[in-house]
Amino acid sequence: MGLPQRVEYLIIGAGVHGLSTAYHLSKYLKAKGQGSGADVLVIEKSSIAAGASGVACGNVRCNYYQEPMTRLMMHCMDVWESDPDTYAYNSVGYLTASFEPMRAGLETIYERHQQLGYPSTLVTGKAEVKKYMQGVFHDWQAEELTAVLHEHRGGHAWSRQAIHGLAIKAEREDARIITGPAVTGFRFNSAGEVTTVETDYGAIEVGHVIVAVGPWIKNLWQMLELPPAVPNPRNPSEQVDLWRFLALQEGEIDVDPLLHITNDGQRPPLVHVDSDVPLYSEDGRLVWDQPWGIYFKRDKHAVQGGAVPIDLGTEAAIDPYGSRSPHYCVDDNFYDLWVASLAHCMKRFEGQRRFASTKPSGGVGAFSADNFPVFDFMQPNVYVIADSNHGFKMIGVGEQVARVLTGETSELLAPFAYGRFAQQKTLPKSNAPFPWM
Ligand SMILES: Cc1cc2nc3c(=O)[nH]c(=O)nc-3n(C[C@H](O)[C@H](O)[C@H](O)COP(=O)(O)OP(=O)(O)OC[C@H]3O[C@@H](n4cnc5c(N)ncnc54)[C@H](O)[C@@H]3O)c2cc1C
């Protein structure tokens, strides 16, 4: 398919955010009499779900310490639940079991859930936590955990299926998706608006541009001639790079997925554990003596999950997925830690290290200076959706962006405006070992 000479709304990137925006924007343009899906074009340099959205573990949760994240995630949860079949969404719930440094944070989150009407259960105390977990998984054996937050909504989605589901919904609304062209630059007018988007397939004149390129954001940020640094949220007198890269540590054990089942024979909730109990390998070797955090779920063909990511610095990943090789992101160290932690938590995972997958896994995420998204107009007609790697679960962001593009305001997106760095209004940090909690 050739590129059109002009399009009113050009969306760059066919991941969760680009396609959610395309679908909702097409719908709202028509409903508001402002146009139709024919005015919306997604261009994608590779293929649908080729980026972070297609490799995500698919966790969907609402246990955020920061209120704006909780509110936004509740909205996203509504979108997931609006069409679970097309979004391949498993509403199995989400269990977060944590050690003492995180107890107060989980209590705060629980109180907010109650205020906002989000259904969750909080249990505290070592013995009580173990008993609660054993009520779900009879062989739960982790000690020293002092709080568990059980979200009764949330769970996970099959990531590639979910993104293809969004693409189908967008195309049903007459949006176009063209795979192949890579954006290589922008031309601006004197007002700073982008008039033309340059690609390796030719140029397109545009009315509006929506940038939704996931871990490639630093490249596009440069092309948009935006400042590379912002005031450091922890020390505003110095400047820090806005974008840095982390290698997400995820993998699978190739066991029968039915090994992982609840006491009442159901698909299990997603489980997340933070602890500092030292971890040992099956032959008694100490593999980890620092605080650790892990998560896991029953996948279609295995048990899948991840651990705390590794910092790659600010210059990694010019094309984060272009150079992926089987162990680009994870290595034996990851599997030693992750499988030892699974066995620490549940007897069913003892002796499973030998089933560690050799398939490619993990991926790269681009994180902002305060680890929260930037959702904002970065030029008068250019909206940037840069989720700081929070975002497979954020399927509802595109819905809110579509409202903004059709003349509404979004209270849910306002806290993520770029101006927060200069105004020193960045979001508070939790005690979690993960940058995304
Ligand atoms: C291993 C891993 C696991 C994760 N697990 C979870 C999870 O369980 N839950 C969760 O909520 N989040 C998770 N995340 C984070 C989440 O996947 C991302 O935040 C989210 O998918 C980003 O979506 P996106 O649409 O912005 O980007 P992407 O899905 O990366 O899509 C961007 C697209 O833009 C295209 N593109 C890039 N540059 C150009 C260009 N110049 N021209 C044209 N096209 C271009 C790319 O090819 C790509 O297809 C995970 C991330 C990783 C890496």
The ligand as a MOL file (V3000), in Angstrom:
LIG
                    3D

  0  0  0     0  0            999 V3000
M  V30 BEGIN CTAB
M  V30 COUNTS 53 58 0 0 0
M  V30 BEGIN ATOM
M  V30 1 C 9.7960 -7.4560 28.3750 0
M  V30 2 C 8.7420 -6.4470 28.7130 0
M  V30 3 C 7.6730 -6.8140 29.5210 0
M  V30 4 C 6.6830 -5.9000 29.8500 0
M  V30 5 N 5.6300 -6.3110 30.6130 0
M  V30 6 C 4.6190 -5.4570 30.8800 0
M  V30 7 C 3.4850 -5.8780 31.5900 0
M  V30 8 O 3.3880 -7.0400 31.9930 0
M  V30 9 N 2.5040 -4.9850 31.8440 0
M  V30 10 C 2.5840 -3.6820 31.4270 0
M  V30 11 O 1.6740 -2.9080 31.6870 0
M  V30 12 N 3.6480 -3.2570 30.7100 0
M  V30 13 C 4.6600 -4.1050 30.4250 0
M  V30 14 N 5.7430 -3.6780 29.7140 0
M  V30 15 C 5.7630 -2.3070 29.2300 0
M  V30 16 C 4.9100 -2.1830 27.9690 0
M  V30 17 O 5.1410 -3.2730 27.1320 0
M  V30 18 C 5.1780 -0.8880 27.2380 0
M  V30 19 O 5.1240 0.1820 28.1370 0
M  V30 20 C 4.1380 -0.6540 26.1340 0
M  V30 21 O 3.8930 -1.8250 25.4150 0
M  V30 22 C 4.5830 0.4460 25.2010 0
M  V30 23 O 3.6260 0.5390 24.1840 0
M  V30 24 P 3.8350 1.5060 22.9640 0
M  V30 25 O 2.6310 1.4020 22.1020 0
M  V30 26 O 4.2220 2.8520 23.4580 0
M  V30 27 O 5.1630 0.9720 22.2480 0
M  V30 28 P 5.4930 -0.3560 21.4080 0
M  V30 29 O 4.6010 -1.4600 21.7020 0
M  V30 30 O 6.9500 -0.5680 21.5380 0
M  V30 31 O 5.1450 0.0960 19.9430 0
M  V30 32 C 5.9180 1.0920 19.3010 0
M  V30 33 C 5.9580 0.7800 17.8190 0
M  V30 34 O 6.5490 1.9040 17.1720 0
M  V30 35 C 7.2890 1.4140 16.0680 0
M  V30 36 N 8.2820 2.4340 15.7130 0
M  V30 37 C 9.3560 2.8120 16.4500 0
M  V30 38 N 10.0440 3.7660 15.7860 0
M  V30 39 C 9.3910 3.9920 14.6290 0
M  V30 40 C 9.6310 4.8440 13.5130 0
M  V30 41 N 10.6960 5.6730 13.4640 0
M  V30 42 N 8.7610 4.8160 12.4770 0
M  V30 43 C 7.6870 3.9770 12.4930 0
M  V30 44 N 7.4300 3.1240 13.5130 0
M  V30 45 C 8.2650 3.1350 14.5700 0
M  V30 46 C 7.9260 0.1270 16.6010 0
M  V30 47 O 8.2890 -0.7440 15.5590 0
M  V30 48 C 6.8220 -0.4380 17.4890 0
M  V30 49 O 6.0420 -1.4010 16.8450 0
M  V30 50 C 6.7620 -4.5730 29.3700 0
M  V30 51 C 7.8280 -4.1910 28.5590 0
M  V30 52 C 8.8030 -5.1120 28.2080 0
M  V30 53 C 9.9170 -4.6930 27.3100 0
M  V30 END ATOM
M  V30 BEGIN BOND
M  V30 1 1 1 2
M  V30 2 1 2 3
M  V30 3 2 2 52
M  V30 4 2 3 4
M  V30 5 1 4 5
M  V30 6 1 4 50
M  V30 7 2 5 6
M  V30 8 1 6 7
M  V30 9 1 6 13
M  V30 10 2 7 8
M  V30 11 1 7 9
M  V30 12 1 9 10
M  V30 13 2 10 11
M  V30 14 1 10 12
M  V30 15 2 12 13
M  V30 16 1 13 14
M  V30 17 1 14 15
M  V30 18 1 14 50
M  V30 19 1 15 16
M  V30 20 1 16 17
M  V30 21 1 16 18
M  V30 22 1 18 19
M  V30 23 1 18 20
M  V30 24 1 20 21
M  V30 25 1 20 22
M  V30 26 1 22 23
M  V30 27 1 23 24
M  V30 28 2 24 25
M  V30 29 1 24 26
M  V30 30 1 24 27
M  V30 31 1 27 28
M  V30 32 2 28 29
M  V30 33 1 28 30
M  V30 34 1 28 31
M  V30 35 1 31 32
M  V30 36 1 32 33
M  V30 37 1 33 34
M  V30 38 1 33 48
M  V30 39 1 34 35
M  V30 40 1 35 36
M  V30 41 1 35 46
M  V30 42 1 36 37
M  V30 43 1 36 45
M  V30 44 2 37 38
M  V30 45 1 38 39
M  V30 46 1 39 40
M  V30 47 2 39 45
M  V30 48 1 40 41
M  V30 49 2 40 42
M  V30 50 1 42 43
M  V30 51 2 43 44
M  V30 52 1 44 45
M  V30 53 1 46 47
M  V30 54 1 46 48
M  V30 55 1 48 49
M  V30 56 2 50 51
M  V30 57 1 51 52
M  V30 58 1 52 53
M  V30 END BOND
M  V30 END CTAB
M  END
